[in-house]
Amino acid sequence: MPILASDDAPDIHTSRIKLTPRKDPAERTFVIGDLHGCSHALDLMLRELSPGRKDTVVTLGDYVDRGPDTRGVVDRLLELAPQTNLIPLMGNHEILMLDAQEGTLDMDSWFSVGGRQTMASYGAERGQWDKIPEAHWEFFKHLHRWHMTDTHIFAHANVNAMLPMPDQSDDWLFWRRFDDSHPHFSGKLLICGHTAQKSGLPCILPGRICIDSWAYGEGWLTALQIGTDTFVQTNQRGEVRRLSFAEVSLLTEKA
């Protein structure tokens, strides 16, 4: 169930918690969780974050399936790319879509996990792949497997805690659930998605954070500005809220 506003919880439209003010033109890095066709939540999120040309936006994959507007999500990201340093990662649902298009996965299997909604967003029926713009296919085929900075690792699903990033398998990067996660040997903080947190709250564990908070369901789309302790959340209902790490921990304990 979604986390609702109450007298003892942060107001959905709260202004009590602010993103760290931009005191100088230094680069910022934002990471955004699984989108799953939720273009309205993405529009609200981009309005809240307002990334600029010197900023980096890492998106954790799963742009397609389940939600109503895959086409709109990809259009927004293609529009965003020239305006900031966009680093879009591959998710397992992009893998499923590409496998279905190539014929290595049957359509019924893909449709059962959200492919039907994806095709509908393009006004396409089964097998009408030509209705998907070539620019979108290029986007899907050139997604990053993972991204790493001096302090953080970004991956769609998970990482093998004992292996360096170039040695990570597809199974770990795209399919392993967050339940099977451990702090990476490098000491870098892992930010990932894939395992939907149906509480609507990010899951914070030592050395790793999952920010798939069930945007396509009754939850929220979650973003984090690296170097801050505040999550920004938006949803398809048009709501916006900010939660500190401490508030997420408190709400998680109460759930």
N, C-alpha and C positions, 0 to 999 in steps of 0.2 A: 504494500500500500504506500501511497505517496506520503511524505512527511508534510503535515499541514501546519499552518501558522496557528499559534495559540498564545495565551498570555505568558506562558513560561518557555516559549520557543522563539527563535529569531523571526521577525516579521518577514514575510515573503518578499515584500518590496522594501526591505530594510535599507536604511542609509547609515546605520550604526557602524557597520564595518566597511571600510574603504580599501580599495586596492592601494598599494604603496604609491604615493605621488611620484610623478615623473619629474625628478629634480634636475635632470640633465638629459642630453640626447643619447645617453648610453643605451646600448641594445638591450631589449627585453626578450625573454623566451617564454612563450605560452605553449601549453600542451592541452589538447582537446580530446576527449574520449570518444567512444563509439557513437557514430551518428545515425546509422540505420535509417536513412531516408527522412530524417527529421529536419527538414529545411527551415521551418519556422523557428525552431529552437536554435539552429545555427545562426540565422539572421540576428536573433536577439543577442546571442553570444558575441558575435562580431561587433555589434553595436556597443556592448559593454566593454569589450577588451580594446577596441579601436586600435588594432595593430598598424604600425607604420612601416616605412621602407627599411628602417634599420632594425626592425624587430624580426624574430623568428617564430613561426607558428608550426608546431609539430602536431599532426593529426594521427591518431593511433589505428586507423583502418576501420573496416566494416562501415563503409559509406552506403552500401547497397543492402537490399532485402529488409523485410519485415515492416518498416515504416512506409508512409504513403508517397514519398517524393524523392526517390533516388536521383532522378534526373535533376531536380532542383538543387540537391546537395552538391552534385558534381559540377553543375553550372556555377554555383557560388564559389567553389574552390578554384575553378579555372579563372574566375574573375579576380579572386584574391591573389593568385600566384604572382602577377606582375606588380602588385602593390606592397608585397612583403616577402620575406624569405620563407616560403612555404615548403615544409618537408613532410609530405604525405606518406605514411607507412602502409604496407600491405596488411589486410586482414584476411581471416579465413573465408569470409563471405565473398571477397573478390576472387579468391582462389576457386571457390565453388562456381561462381559465375563464369569465369574463364574456362574452367573444365567443362561446363555445360555447353558453352559456345564451341569448344573444340571437339565435342562429342565423346570426351572421356568420362563424363558423368551424365547419366540420363536425366532428362528434364523433370521427371516426377520427383526425383531425389532433391533437385535444387528447388523446385516449387514448394516442397514440403517444409523448407526452412526459410521461405520468404521470397523466392525467385518470382513467384506470381505477382507480388506487389511491385517488384522491380520492373518487370516487363510492362505492367499496367501504367507505370509512371511515364514510360516512353510511348504509350498508346500502341503497344505491340502485343501480338498474340504469341503463342508458342512458336519458336523457331524463326520469328521475324527479326532476326539480328540486325538487318540493315536499317531498322528504325532507330537504332542507337547510333548517335553521331560518332564519326571517326575520332574526333577529339576526345570523346569519352573513352573509347577503346585505348587510345594512346595513354590516357591518364591511368587506366587500370593496369596496363602492361608495363608501366615504368615506375611503379610504386617502390619505395625503399623497403628493404627487409627489416632494418632497424636503424637507430640513430644513437649516437653517443657523444657526450661532451666531457669536459674535465671532471664533472661532478655527478652526471646523471646518465642513465641508460633508458632509452625509450624503445619499447617493443609492443607489438599488438597483444600477445597473450601472456608470455612468460619467458624466462631464460633459464638455462642450466647454470646453476650457481657456481659450478666448478670449471666452466669453460670460458675462454676469451670469446668475444663477440663474433669474430670471423669464423669460429668453429661451431657456432650454434646451428642446430638442425631445424628443419621446417616444423617438425613435431613440437619442439619447444616454443619456437617463435610464434606459431599461428594456432596451435591446438591445445596446448597444456593449460589446464585451469589454474587459477590463482591459488586454489587450495593447496597446490603442490609446489608453492614458491618458497624460496629461501634467499637470504641476503647474498648478493653476488660477492665473490671472493675479492673483487677489485675495491670493495668498499663504496662503490658508487650506488646512488639511490635509483632503484628501478621504478619507472612509471609505466604502467600497462593498462590494458582494458580486457576485453574478451569475456570475462566472467561477470555476468550481469549481477550487480548488487541490488536486489529488488527492494531493499530498504530505501533506495533513492539516495543513499549516502556513500561516499567513497570509503574504501576499506584501507585503513592505515595500519601497517605492520612494520616491525623493525626492518629497515633497509628496502622496503618496497611499498608501493601504493597502487591500488587498482581504482581507476576512475571511470569504469563502465558502470554507470548508475541507472541503467534501464530507460534510456531516453525514449525508445519506441514504445514502451509500456506505460506504466503509471508513474515512472520515475522522472529523472532529470538528466539533461546533458551537463557534464561537468568539465570545467577547465581549471587549470592552475597556472599562475605566473610563477616560474621558477625563481626561487630566492625569497618568496613570501610564504606566509602560513595561512593563506586565505584561498578557499575554493570559490569560484563563481559558477552558479548553476542557473540554467534556463530550461524551459520545457515547452511542449507543444501547446499548452494552455495559455501561453503568453506571460508566464510568471518568471520573475528573476529574484534570486537571493544570493547572499554571500555568507559563507560559514568558515570560521577559523578552524584550524586543526583541533583546538581544544573543544570547540562546540561539536564537531563531528564525533570526537571521542565520547563526549558526554551523551549525545543523542544515541550513539551506538550502544552504550551501556544501558540506556533506558529501554531500547527496543526489545 
